[in-house]
Amino acid sequence: MPLEAEIRTALQTLDPTVLEVINESALHSGHAGDDGSGESHWRIRIAASRLDELTRIARHRAIHDALGPAIIGRIHALAIEIK
């Protein structure tokens, strides 16, 4: 399964009302974190009521927890935008 699909599936546990998963790896081609997989740099735009009452740090932790170590371990850079 492509990493984008894995990310989308994992984040469904947060019941998002908005979820955009954007692969930005091509923008970082040749960068030290570019592993050549084409799946190293990601941006997530998400809105979920479960995140509303959390602090910014707690929101990011919740997203990282939802993704889990198997996915996080395969990502060099993850930008998170919470709406």
Beta strands, then each sheet from edge to edge (+ up, - down):
strand 1: 18-23
strand 2: 41-47
strand 3: 77-82
sheet 1: 1+ 2- 3-
end
